């Protein structure tokens, strides 16, 4: 097994400079999009100063209100449904907070889109009883939802977003879509891009690679991180191409890529576009033997059950959870997974169910710490929720030890890459870890 372990979570100086230059370009473009979509984001707003977010009072007999905002219909439902279900399980396992039940309400759908994220966020913030949100599934939805939710004084914790634009460049600089009150238990995508680059160049010995993204914050930022690190390691990045999410005919872009003779092709893209790339690439002259690599958007049963997915290297969060229980509920990963299967009649279809469980328990711990009962009423300090999360260090979750940094990155930052060899035995492929990477936490 190849192992890349970074003591301080930093690349060598040359690689770091290249990585930051590439990320800066994305950040500038994303900032323009964010301003057009969401209006001005005033750092002097109540959501930004941490001390004037107000309180929420829960009367005796009423419930604490949180919400789940994920992609639960359409092409990316496989990603959001397990997260929503895991939140439900976590709330049940955690139990009442100071004697008050917790109500997650009906799951809201962000449709893995900016418009979907904005619309759902508007529904959430219309109810000022809500203190926190678990979501989103997709980074593109978070860029629109996060400013609305956090500017309303609510706290947001994502189990699946990986775009560095939402937190930081890992060098002390916030991304243009970072907002105080936003946190995540998933990895920062810069670690993901580096992990795949190191696998490709150092472990597989492939000296040339092409990259395809679909333009959204998740896909583009991870593609850019890969290209920058790969080039700085000594590899030749032959092209960085963009497609539309709705494209089905990938032959034109694949033909252009083939003209530059890459040995590897990295495509961090969702279904169904990722399905078409995997299916059509081997049939394009010059790409018959190209090594295919992708990310967690395709670390799902729907993709891995396709014959054309065989042979692909797929990165994702480390799901080798071990036996350590979540410290808030005392439930181990095996306990939660068994309960999930018993309640919902199937195993999770995506790898982020455990991150969602941990996100929910972190939020509930924060609500408990930031609230008190006075005259039979529960008063919750919105700013106190954030202060508690800002101080999280050494929290034992299902996914490992969690620490929240100054920009909301709380995840364990463990990346594994599997080699998918048999579409008829998905579980064997998920266990076939060929490379692991640990970034700074």
C-alpha positions in Angstrom: 0.0 0.0 0.0 1.3 3.5 -0.8 1.2 5.9 2.0 1.5 9.7 1.9 1.7 11.3 5.3 2.1 15.0 5.7 3.4 16.1 9.2 2.1 19.7 8.9 -0.4 19.2 6.2 1.7 21.2 3.8 3.2 20.5 0.4 6.8 21.3 -0.3 7.2 25.0 -1.0 7.2 24.8 -4.7 4.0 22.7 -4.8 2.3 24.9 -2.2 2.9 28.0 -4.3 1.5 26.4 -7.4 -1.5 25.1 -5.4 -2.3 28.5 -4.0 -2.0 30.1 -7.4 -4.5 27.7 -8.9 -6.8 28.0 -6.0 -6.7 31.8 -6.1 -8.0 31.8 -9.7 -10.9 29.6 -8.7 -11.6 31.8 -5.6 -11.7 35.0 -7.7 -14.1 33.5 -10.1 -16.3 32.0 -7.4 -16.4 35.2 -5.5 -17.9 36.9 -8.5 -20.5 34.2 -8.8 -21.3 34.4 -5.1 -21.8 38.1 -5.2 -24.1 37.9 -8.2 -26.2 35.1 -6.7 -26.4 36.1 -3.1 -25.8 39.9 -2.9 -23.4 41.6 -0.6 -22.0 39.7 2.3 -21.3 42.3 5.0 -18.6 41.1 7.5 -20.1 43.5 10.0 -23.4 41.7 10.0 -24.7 40.1 13.2 -23.7 36.7 11.7 -20.1 37.8 11.4 -19.4 39.2 14.8 -20.2 36.2 16.9 -21.6 38.1 19.9 -25.0 39.4 18.6 -26.8 36.5 17.1 -29.6 36.5 19.6 -31.3 33.6 21.3 -34.0 31.0 20.6 -36.5 30.1 23.4 -38.1 26.7 23.4 -41.2 26.5 25.5 -42.0 23.5 27.7 -43.5 20.7 25.6 -42.0 22.1 22.3 -39.0 20.7 20.5 -35.6 22.1 19.5 -35.6 22.7 15.7 -32.8 21.7 13.4 -33.0 20.9 9.7 -31.4 18.4 7.2 -30.6 19.9 3.8 -29.3 17.4 1.3 -29.7 16.2 -2.3 -32.5 13.7 -1.8 -34.1 13.5 -5.3 -32.7 13.4 -8.8 -29.4 12.1 -10.1 -27.5 12.8 -6.9 -30.1 11.5 -4.4 -27.7 8.6 -3.7 -25.4 11.1 -2.0 -28.0 12.9 0.2 -30.4 10.3 1.3 -27.8 8.4 3.4 -26.9 11.7 5.1 -30.4 12.5 5.9 -31.0 9.1 7.4 -27.9 9.2 9.4 -29.0 12.5 10.9 -32.2 10.9 12.0 -30.4 8.0 13.6 -28.0 10.4 15.4 -30.8 12.5 16.9 -32.5 9.3 18.1 -29.3 8.0 19.6 -28.3 11.4 21.2 -31.7 11.7 22.9 -33.2 14.9 24.5 -31.2 18.0 25.1 -31.8 19.2 28.7 -35.0 17.3 28.6 -36.2 18.8 25.3 -36.7 16.6 22.2 -35.1 17.6 18.9 -37.1 17.9 15.7 -35.4 17.7 12.4 -38.6 18.2 10.4 -39.0 17.1 6.8 -35.8 16.7 4.9 -35.2 19.6 2.5 -33.8 19.1 -1.0 -30.9 21.2 -2.5 -31.0 19.3 -5.8 -27.2 19.6 -6.0 -27.6 23.0 -7.5 -27.1 26.7 -6.6 -30.7 27.5 -7.2 -31.8 24.5 -5.1 -29.6 25.5 -2.3 -30.8 29.0 -2.2 -34.5 28.1 -2.4 -34.2 25.6 0.5 -32.1 28.0 2.6 -34.8 30.6 2.2 -37.4 28.2 3.5 -35.1 27.4 6.5 -34.4 30.9 7.5 -38.1 31.9 7.4 -38.4 29.8 10.6 -36.3 31.6 13.2 -36.9 28.7 15.6 -34.2 26.8 13.7 -30.8 26.8 15.4 -28.8 24.6 13.0 -28.7 22.8 9.7 -26.9 19.6 8.6 -26.0 20.0 5.0 -25.5 20.4 2.1 -24.5 17.4 0.1 -23.0 19.3 -2.8 -20.6 22.2 -2.6 -22.4 24.1 -5.4 -25.5 24.2 -3.2 -23.6 25.3 -0.2 -22.2 28.4 -2.0 -25.7 29.7 -2.2 -27.2 28.2 1.0 -24.4 29.0 3.5 -24.6 32.8 3.3 -28.3 32.9 3.9 -28.3 30.4 6.7 -25.3 31.8 8.6 -26.3 35.4 8.1 -29.6 34.5 9.8 -27.6 33.4 12.9 -28.0 29.7 12.3 -25.1 27.2 12.3 -24.5 24.9 9.3 -22.5 21.7 9.3 -21.9 19.8 6.1 -21.1 16.1 6.0 -20.1 16.0 2.3 -18.9 19.4 0.9 -15.2 19.3 0.0 -14.6 22.5 -2.0 -11.8 24.5 -0.4 -13.7 27.6 -1.5 -16.0 27.0 1.4 -13.3 27.0 4.1 -9.7 27.8 3.3 -6.7 27.2 1.1 -5.0 25.5 4.1 -2.4 28.3 4.2 -4.4 30.6 6.5 -6.5 32.3 3.8 -10.3 32.0 3.8 -12.1 31.0 0.6 -14.5 33.5 -1.1 -17.4 31.3 -0.1 -16.4 31.0 3.6 -18.9 32.3 6.1 -18.6 32.2 9.9 -21.0 29.6 11.2 -20.2 27.2 8.4 -18.5 23.9 9.4 -18.0 20.5 7.8 -17.0 17.0 8.9 -15.9 16.0 5.4 -12.4 16.5 4.0 -10.9 19.7 2.4 -10.7 19.0 -1.3 -7.1 20.2 -1.4 -6.1 17.0 0.4 -8.2 15.0 -2.0 -6.5 16.5 -5.1 -3.1 15.9 -3.6 -3.9 12.3 -2.6 -4.9 11.5 -6.2 -1.9 13.3 -7.7 0.5 11.4 -5.4 -1.1 8.1 -6.2 -0.9 8.8 -9.9 2.7 10.0 -10.1 4.4 8.3 -7.1 2.5 5.0 -6.7 1.4 4.2 -10.2 4.4 5.8 -11.9 2.2 7.6 -14.6 4.0 10.6 -15.9 1.2 12.3 -17.9 -2.4 13.0 -17.0 -5.4 14.9 -18.3 -8.2 16.3 -16.1 -11.9 16.9 -16.7 -14.2 18.9 -14.5 -17.8 20.2 -14.8 -17.2 23.8 -13.6 -18.9 23.6 -10.2 -17.0 24.5 -7.0 -16.4 20.9 -6.0 -15.3 19.5 -9.4 -13.2 22.4 -10.5 -11.4 23.0 -7.3 -10.4 19.4 -6.8 -9.4 19.1 -10.5 -7.2 22.2 -10.1 -5.6 20.9 -6.9 -4.8 17.6 -8.6 -3.3 19.4 -11.7 -1.1 21.7 -9.6 0.3 19.1 -7.3 0.8 16.6 -10.1 2.8 19.1 -12.1 4.8 20.1 -9.1 5.6 16.5 -8.4 7.1 16.2 -11.9 4.2 14.9 -13.9 2.9 16.5 -17.2 -0.6 17.8 -17.0 -1.5 17.5 -20.6 -4.9 19.3 -20.5 -7.6 20.5 -18.1 -11.0 20.4 -19.8 -14.5 21.3 -18.8 -17.8 19.7 -19.7 -21.4 20.5 -18.8 -23.2 18.4 -16.3 -25.9 17.6 -18.8 -23.5 16.4 -21.5 -23.9 12.8 -22.7 -21.6 12.7 -25.7 -18.1 12.9 -24.3 -16.3 11.8 -27.5 -15.4 15.4 -28.7 -13.6 16.3 -25.4 -12.1 12.9 -25.1 -10.8 13.0 -28.6 -9.1 16.4 -27.9 -7.6 14.9 -24.7 -6.4 11.8 -26.6 -4.4 14.0 -29.0 -2.0 14.8 -26.2 -1.4 11.2 -25.2 -2.1 11.1 -21.4 -1.5 8.0 -19.4 -4.1 8.9 -16.8 -7.4 10.7 -16.8 -8.8 12.2 -13.6 -12.5 13.2 -13.7 -14.0 14.2 -10.3 -17.6 14.4 -11.7 -21.1 13.3 -10.6 -23.4 10.8 -12.2 -24.6 10.6 -14.9 -21.8 12.5 -16.7 -19.1 10.4 -15.0 -20.8 7.2 -16.3 -20.5 8.5 -19.9 -16.8 9.3 -19.5 -16.0 5.9 -18.1 -18.0 4.2 -20.8 -16.7 6.2 -23.8 -13.1 6.9 -22.9 -11.7 3.4 -23.7 -13.4 3.5 -27.2 -11.6 6.7 -28.2 -8.4 6.1 -30.2 -5.4 6.9 -28.0 -7.3 6.3 -24.7 -7.8 2.5 -25.0 -5.4 1.9 -22.1 -5.7 5.2 -20.2 -5.9 4.8 -16.4 -9.2 6.3 -15.1 -9.3 8.0 -11.7 -12.2 9.8 -10.0 -13.4 10.9 -6.6 -16.1 10.3 -4.0 -18.9 11.6 -6.2 -18.6 8.3 -8.0 -17.7 6.2 -4.9 -21.3 5.0 -5.0 -23.1 1.8 -5.8 -24.8 3.4 -8.9 -21.5 4.0 -10.6 -19.6 1.0 -9.3 -22.3 -1.5 -10.4 -21.7 -0.4 -14.1 -19.3 -2.7 -16.1 -17.4 0.3 -17.5 -16.5 1.4 -13.9 -14.1 -1.6 -13.5 -10.5 -0.6 -13.3 -11.2 2.9 -12.0 -9.3 4.3 -9.0 -11.7 6.1 -6.7 -10.8 8.4 -3.9 -13.0 9.1 -0.9 -13.1 9.6 2.9 -11.5 6.8 4.8 -14.3 4.4 5.8 -12.2 2.0 7.7 -13.8 3.3 10.9 -12.6 0.8 13.4 -14.5 0.2 16.6 -14.2 3.5 18.5 -17.7 4.8 19.4 -19.1 8.2 18.8 -18.4 9.9 22.2 -21.8 11.6 22.4 -23.9 8.5 21.8 -21.7 5.6 22.7 -22.6 3.9 19.3 -19.8 2.3 17.3 -19.7 2.5 13.5 -20.9 -1.1 13.4 -23.8 -0.3 15.7 -24.9 2.6 13.5 -24.5 0.7 10.3 -26.4 -2.2 11.6 -29.2 0.1 12.8 -29.2 1.9 9.4 -29.7 -1.3 7.5 -32.4 -2.6 9.9 -34.4 0.7 9.8 -34.1 1.5 6.1 -33.8 -2.0 4.6 -30.5 -1.3 2.7 -26.9 -0.3 3.3 -25.9 3.4 2.7 -25.4 4.2 -1.0 -22.7 6.8 -0.4 -19.6 7.0 1.9 -20.7 10.1 3.8 -23.3 8.6 6.2 -20.8 8.5 9.0 -19.8 12.1 8.5 -23.5 13.1 8.7 -23.9 11.2 11.9 -20.9 13.0 13.4 -22.1 16.3 12.1 -25.4 15.9 13.9 -23.9 14.9 17.2 -21.4 17.8 17.0 -24.4 20.2 16.5 -26.4 18.7 19.3 -23.4 18.9 21.7 -23.0 22.5 20.8 -26.7 23.2 21.3 -26.5 21.5 24.7 -23.4 23.5 25.7 -25.0 26.8 24.6 -28.4 26.4 26.3 -29.9 26.5 29.7 -33.3 25.9 31.3 -34.9 28.8 33.1 -38.5 28.6 34.4 -39.2 25.5 32.3 -38.1 27.1 29.1 -34.9 26.3 27.2 -32.9 29.3 26.0 -30.3 28.7 23.3 -27.6 31.2 22.6 -26.9 31.1 18.8 -23.4 32.5 19.1 -22.7 30.0 21.9 -23.3 27.2 19.4 -20.5 28.5 17.2 -18.2 29.2 20.1 -18.5 25.6 21.2 -17.8 24.3 17.7 -14.8 26.7 17.3 -13.3 25.0 20.3 -13.8 21.4 19.3 -10.6 19.5 19.8 -10.1 15.8 20.1 -13.8 14.9 19.6 -14.2 11.2 18.9 -16.6 10.6 16.1 -17.5 7.6 14.0 -15.0 8.9 11.4 -12.1 9.4 13.8 -10.8 12.3 15.9 -12.3 15.6 14.9 -10.8 19.1 15.4 -12.3 22.3 14.1 -9.9 24.8 12.6 -10.5 28.6 12.3 -12.4 28.2 8.9 -14.7 25.3 9.8 -12.8 22.3 8.7 -13.5 19.7 11.3 -13.0 16.5 9.4 -10.4 13.8 10.1 -8.8 14.6 6.7 -8.1 11.0 5.9 -8.3 10.1 2.2 -8.2 6.6 0.8 -8.1 5.4 -2.8 -9.5 2.1 -3.8 -9.0 0.1 -7.0 -12.4 -1.0 -8.3 -12.0 -4.4 -10.0 -15.4 -6.1 -10.0 -18.7 -4.4 -10.7 -20.4 -7.6 -9.4 -18.6 -7.3 -6.0 -18.8 -3.7 -4.9 -18.0 -4.4 -1.3 -14.8 -6.1 -2.2 -13.8 -3.1 -4.2 -14.6 -0.7 -1.4 -12.3 -2.7 0.8 -9.5 -2.8 -1.8 -7.6 0.2 -0.5 -4.4 0.8 -2.5 -3.3 4.2 -1.2 -3.9 6.3 1.8 -3.2 9.9 2.7 -3.5 11.9 5.9 -3.6 15.7 5.7 -3.2 18.3 8.5 -6.1 18.5 10.8 
